[in-house]
Amino acid sequence: MSIPFPVPDQGILARRDEIIAGLGQLLPFEGLIVTLDERRAFETDALTAYRHVPLAVALPRTTEEVAAVLRYCHEHGVKVVARGAGTSLSGGAIPQPDAIVLGLSKLNKILDVNFPGRTVRVQAGVTNLSITEAVSAEGFFYAPDPSSQLACTIGGNIGMNSGGAHCLKYGVTTNNVLGVRLVQMDGTILDIGGDALDAPGLDLLGLIVGSEGQLGIVTEATVRILRMAEDARPVLFGFATSEEAAACVAAVIGAGIIPVAMEFMDQEAIIICEAFAKAGYPLDVGAMLIIEVEGSGVEMDAQLKRIVDIAHEHNVQVVRESKSAMETALIWKGRKSAFGATGRIADYICMDGTVPTGQLTYVLKRTAEICASYGLRVANVFHAGDGNMHPLIMYNVNDPEDARKAEEAGMDLLKLCVEVGGCLTGEHGVGIEKRDLMRFQFNPEDLNQQMRVRAVFDPQWLLNPAKVFPLDGRDAA
């Protein structure tokens, strides 16, 4: 099963030389990539099963250059796909043959750090982790921490509303972004939000974050930074079965306890990650939780006592507290290396559905059953505290039948998430991967209203086309 794309606009393809010449008037020589070999570097993102070489690649250096490129493309009917670091797991940055890629990698400056106001203003190409690195010496940090935070950029985080292990306590990107500079498709530059915690007027910022580059291109963002906690302590909890670990998660959340992070790994994921990171994970358990608490020593002790008591009610077999900064770093290295470690042993599709925590036990049981029915292995590693599932379905990418089974299993898992009261995506976005499942989540009236909002910002549907909405909507050929 392959994900279809619209038929390329032959008129645009025939005018390629003219379009490149026009863009060349707006950008310096090094800001435009036109040769086939160089364009291939932009043909896909982290969803590597699908790829298209773009018409050209523009690499602007300023908001004004972004505006000039968009204005030109708007006037000439050229599609545009914004790209940060290309770490999207849902195909959000995959271009089309009749589209240009607008890469934001050259917009990579931290523009202002305001410690009294607890904000940082950055360009969209700044990496997630570099914000924390810029403010950590003063005891601050930027909370969202996706596993790809070393490489992924703020612009992409805003597009997909990225989260991470610590989003349970601190929220995802939308909870940590205060303002953006947005360039619309016609080249209009808008400043939305700002340094204030609550901006006046309609909450357009809430609309922009998570819009997957379809309403405009973010070139700058103002994010909030937080004071680091006095201390933090992760604890490993090992259980005989995934069901017992999942029940423990639901019980902790149900008791009103909000750790800073609560991560789940089943036995398959534990073995894979331990072989890579040598983190000291227990290999004789069926599932493991990493639960991190923070605060003073007294606060952490009190919170952990309650969590440990709940874990014993669910037959916990291993309770192992981190005793040093090195041990803490290893525990998190293993978890954050899960996707890369799995890639060492097999091709895989990483799904991203969200379920109510009370449904975790059932969903994990059905996940195993669904993947077994297709004859596929699955490793479950996910943000348990907010029910953000990340089953890694392993298959042979060179076997078309195996690839078909993996895709169908993945679709069944996402449908399962919706059926139990969850949703198709938690932090990876819809992109092309979940585009055709949008009808499973939303009825026709819901989808039509979302598409009407999109059309207000981009009436010609030139920004990141063929994503998010089913192709027989506005994106159909």
N, C-alpha and C positions, 0 to 999 in steps of 0.2 A: 504494500500500500504506500503510495507516494502522495505527498501534499502538493496539490496543483497550484500553479501560478497563472496570473492572467497572461494572455498572448501579448508579447511586446508590441509597442506602437511602432510600426514600420516607418512611419513618417519621421519619428524622432531618430530612429536608427539611421535613416538616410541622411539626416542633417547633422550627424555626429561631428564632422569636421567643422561645420559652422558653429556648433555649440561650444566645442573646445576652443575655438578662436575667440568666441565671445567671453568665455570664462577667463581666457588668458589675458584679456584686457583688464581684468579685475584683481588678479592675483599675481604675485611674483612667480618667476619661472619654477622655483622649487615648491610652490604651493599648488601645482597641478600635475597629477599623475595620469598619463595617457597610454603608455605602452602596455601591451597585453601582459607581459610577464610581471610588471609592477602592479597592474590592476588585480592580478590573481591573488595577491596578498589580502585583498578586501572582499573576496568572493563569498566568504562564509563567516560565521562567528563560532561560538562554542557548541552550537548545534550543527556539527560538521557533516551530518548526513545529507544536507541540502546546500547547494551552492550555485551562484550565478555571478559571472564576471560583470561588474558595473560598466556603464558607458564611459565614465571617467571618475576620478577622485579629486575633490577639492580639499585643500588643507589650509583654511584661513587662519590668520594670527590674531585677529581682533573681532570684536562684536560688529564693527562697521563692515569688515570684509565678509562676515557671515551674512549681514543684511544685504550687501551688494550681490552676493551669489544667489540668495533666495529671490531677490527682486528680479534678477535676470531670468531665473528658472520659472518664476511665476509668469513673467511676460511671454515666455516662449513655450510654456506648457511642459516643462521638463520635471520629472519626478525626482525627489530628493530623499535620501535615507541618511539620517544622522548616525554617526558611529563614534563611540568612545574608545574603549580598549578591546571591544569585540568579545567580552566575556559572557554575553547573553546566552542562556541555556535554552531559550524558547525560539530562537531564530529572529529575534527582534532587530538585528542589524544586517540581516541578509538582504542584499540588493536585488535589483532586477536588471536585465540587459539594457533597458531603456531608461534607467535611472542613474543619477550620479550619487556617489557617496560623499557626504560632507563630514570629513573627519575633524574632530575637535582636539586632537592630541597636542597641537601647538598652543592651545589656550590652557597653559599649565602653571599659572602663577597664583600664589596666595597673595591677595591684594591688600588685605587689612586684617589685623588681629586686634580685637577689642576686649581685653580681659575684664575691665569694669562692667561692660555690657554683656560679657560672656557670649560673644559672637565672633565668627570668622567669615570674611568674604573671600570667595575663591572663584577662579575661572573653572569652567565645566570640565576641562581636561585634567584637573588635579586629582590624584589618586585618593581613594578613601583613607587609607592608612596614613598618608602624609599629613593630613590635618591633625591627627593625634600627635604625630611626631613633632609638628610645629609648636604645639602648646603643652606637651607633657612636662617640660622642664618647670613650668609654672604650676603643675599639679592639675591640669585640665585634660579632657579627652573628648573625642567625638564618638557618640555612642553606637550608631549602626556599624556592625562589623561583619558583613558577608564574608564567606570563606575566601572569596577572591579579592579581599580588600587590599592586598599588596599591589594588585594590577587594576582593578575596576575603578572607574572614575565617577566623580560626583554627578556629572551629566547623565550617565547611564543609570546610576542609583536613583536619580530623580525620575527618569523615564519609567523604570520598573518598580519604583517604590520598594527598594531593597531593604532587607532586614538583617538577620544574622543571629548568632547565638545569644547575644545579650539584649535582643529586642523584647524579650519577655518582660523585663522591668522598665527599659528605657524607650521602648517603642521603635517603630521602623522609620524610614526616611521621612515620611510625611509629618511625623511627630518631632522632627529635629531640623527641619528646613523652615526658615522664617521669611525668606524672600528670594526671588529669582529675577534675572534679566532675561526676557524672552523675545526672540525675533520671530515674527509671524512670517507666513509664506510670502506675503507681498513686500517684505523688507521692513515693516514697521517694528520699531523697538519699544517694548513695554517693560516697565519696572513694576513688579507685582510683589506686595508685601515689603518687608524691610527689616530693620533692627528690632522693631517692637514685637512683643509676644503676641499681640492681637491687632492685626491690621484692620483699618476701617473698610466698610463696603462689603460687597459679596466676597465669599471665600474662593476667589479664582485660583489661589495657590493650591487649595485642596483638589481642584480640578486638574491642574497642570501636573502635579506629582502623581505618577502612575499612568500618565496618558500615552506613554510609549512613543514619544516623538511625533505624535499625530496632530498636535495643536500648535506647535511652534518648536523652535530649537532654543534650549536654555544655554546661554553662554556664560552666565555668572550665577552664583548662589550665595546667599547669606545663611549660614547654619549656626545652630546654637552649640556651645561647648559646655561641658559639665565638670564640676569638681570631682576629682578621683576620690573614691572611697578610702577610708583609713587603711583598710586591708581587704583582701578577698581570699576565699578558700574554696577550691573545688573538692568534691568528695565523689569517689567512685562507689556505686552501688551495683552489686551483681545479683541477678535473679536466675532461677532455674528456667523460666520461660518468658517469652515476650509478653504474654498475657498478664503475668504477675507484675512485670515492670510497668506496663501500660496502666494497670489498675492503680499502682502506686502513684503515678503521675496525676491521675484524675483525683485521687484522694488528697494529695498535697494541695493542688489547686482548689479543690472543694473545701479544704480547711481554711482557705483565705491566706495561705502562705504564698508569697511571690518571691522566689529566689531571683538572683540576677540572671541566672541561666539554668536551663534544664534540658539536657541533650540525651537522646536515645540512640543506642546502637544494638542491633541484634548480633547473634553469634557470628554470622557471615561477615558483617562489617567489622566486628571486633578483631577477628583473625586477620582480615585484610589490612586493617590499619596498624595492628601490632607488628605485623611483618615489615611494614614500611617505617614506622616511627619509633619502634622499640620503646613504647611509652609505659610499659609495665601493666598493660591491661590484663585482667584475669581471662584466661582462655577456656576455663572449665565451667563457664556460665552460659545460659541461653540468651541473656540480654543484659545490657548494662545501662545505667543512667549516670551522666555527669551532672551533678547538681552543685552550682556555685552560689555561695552566699557572700555578703560583704558587709563591712561596717567595723565597729570596734570588736575587740576580742570577746567581750561580754555579749554583744549583740549576735555575733556569729555563733557562739556556743549555744545561746538560747534558741536561735532559729534551727540550728542543726539538730538539737535534741528533739525538737518536735518532728523534724523530717525523719530522723532515724527511727523514732517511735512508730511513725506511720509505715516506714519501710519494713519494720519487723512484723507489722500486722499483715504484710503482704509477702512474708516468707523470704525476706532478703537473705542471701547467702554470704555476700561479701560487702563490707563497709570499710573503705580505705580513704582516709583523709590525706590530702597533700601536706607534707611536712616542710617543704622548702620551695623557694621561687623556681628552682630548676625542675622540681617535680611538677609544679603547676604548669610550667611552660611545656613540658613533655605531654602532660594530659591533654592540653589544648592543641598541641602540634598534631597528635594523633587524630583528634576530631576534625580539625580544619584541613587535614590532608586526605580526608576520606575519598573525595572525588578523584584526586590524582592517584591515590593508592589503588583504587579500584581500576582505574585506567591502565595500570601496569599489568593486570592479569586478564582483562577482558574489555571488549567494547561494551558500552552500556548507554541506556537512555535514563536520564535523571528526571523523574516526575516531580511535580510541585503542587500538590493539593493540600487543602486545609480542612480539618474536621474538628468538631467539638471534642474537647478532651475526654468527655464521658463516653465517646464512641471509639476511643483508641484501641481498646481490647478487641472489639468486633472488627474494626478495620484492619488491624494487623493479621487477624485470623483469616479474613477474606483475601488479603493481599497474598498471603502464602498459598491459599487455595487457587486463586486466579493464575498466579505465575506458574504453579505446578501443572495446571491444566494445559498450559502452552509448552510445558517441558523446559521452562527457563528458570535460571537461578535469580534470586533477588537478594540484595543487601539493603536493610533498612537502617538509615541514619538520618535523624531529623531533629527539628526544634520541638521537643515534646511539650513544653510548657504552654505553647499556643497552638498545638495541634498541627503544625506545618510539616506535612509528610514529604520525605524525599526518598522514595524507593528507587534504588538503582537496579534497573532490569538489565541483566547481562546477556549478551548475544554475540553472534559472529557477524560483523558488518559485511563480510564478503560473501555471505550466504543470503540470497534474497528471501528465501523462505523464512530463515531465522529472523531477518530484519522485519518481515511482515508480522511475524508472531510477536516480536517485542513491541512494535507500535500498537498492535491491537490489544495486547496486555496492558500497555500504558493507558490507552483510552478507557479500558474497562476500569482501571484503578481510579482515574479521574471521575468517571461517572459514579463510582462508589462514593467518592468524597461528597459529591453533590447530593446523592441519595440519602446520606446520613445527616444532612443539614449543613454541610460545609460548602466549599467553593473550589473552582478549577485551579486557582493559583494563589499562593501566599506571598511570594516575593520575586518570582522569576518572570512575571508578566505572561501575556497571552501569546504575543508574537504570531508566528505561523503554526507553532506546535499545537496550540489549543484553539485556534481560530474556528475550526469547524465544529468544536464542541460548545461554542457559545450558545447555540440554540438549546443545548441540554440544560444550561444554567438559566437562560433568560427566555421569556416568551417573545413573540414578534413585536409586541408593543414596547417592551423594555428595550430591545435592540434598536428599534426605529428611533426611540427617543435619544439613545446614546449617539446614534449616527447623525441625528439632527444637530446635536451639540457640536460634534466634530466638524460638521459642515459650516458652522458659524465661523470657526477659526480658519478653515481651509476649504472654501467652496468647491475648488477643483479637485480635491482629494489628491494632491500632489505629494504631501508629506507622508513618508513611510507607508506607501500603499500596499495593499494585499496582506495587511497584518490586522490582527485583532477581530475584525468583522468578517463573517462568511462572504465568500467571493460573489455570491449572487446578490449581494448588497451593492453599494456604490462602486466597489472595486472590480466588479465583474467586467470581463473583456467585452 
